[in-house]
Amino acid sequence: MSYLPGLFNYWVVVFLMMAGFYVVIAQGNLVKKLVGLSLFQTSVFIFYISLGNVEGGIAPIAVAGATRYANPLPQVLILTAIVVAVATTAVGLALVVRIREAYGSVEEDDIQARDQEADEPPEDTPPYETGDPLR
């Protein structure tokens, strides 16, 4: 039972990952889907930082008497990943704004319904008259 506090970060990772995955799958709102993706990304960041933890390790600066150093590479990679995640979220939100302008909604069902309406031919046009001048 003494190992449970050491696994706390991993339980948080699993919870955030499943919550983000659920939001992406269950929600029809595009903004909520972006929030779910951000939750999922955050769980991956916490996971990598937890893996990079060295018990008793110090910053990699030469100090007398230091025997264990922590590797700074996971923190650097996650810092880069955070910047990419923020940029990706900004692009996603910009796309949602354009979709809202084009379709008048950010709900998946409404967007799909408008696309299907646009693909259907008008009811009063016979199927053989397509308006093609070559026929």
C-alpha positions, 0 to 999 in steps of 0.5 A, a space after each residue: 500500500 505504500 507504493 500508491 502515493 508514488 503512482 498518483 501522477 499516473 492515476 492523474 494521467 489516466 483520468 485526464 486521458 480518459 476524460 479528454 478521450 470521452 469529451 472528443 468522442 461524446 460531444 458534438 460541439 467542435 469547441 468542446 472537442 478542442 477542449 477534450 484534445 487539450 485535456 488529452 495533450 495535457 495528460 501526455 505532458 504529465 506522463 512524460 514529465 513523470 517518467 523523466 523524474 529521477 528520485 534524489 536527482 538535482 539539476 545538471 549543474 556541477 556541484 561538489 558531492 552530487 551523484 545523481 543528476 536529472 535529465 533535462 531532456 524530457 522537460 525541454 521536449 514537453 516545453 516544445 510540445 506545449 508551444 506546439 499544442 497552443 499553436 494547434 489549439 489556436 489553429 483549431 479555434 480559427 477553423 471553428 470560427 470559419 466553420 461557424 461563419 460558413 454554416 452558422 453552427 459549431 455542432 457536428 449534426 447541424 453541419 452534416 445536415 447542411 452538407 447533405 441538404 446542399 448535395 441533394 438535387 431540388 425536388 422539382 427537377 427530374 433526375 435526367 435534367 442536370 443542366 449539363 449542356 453536353 447531354 
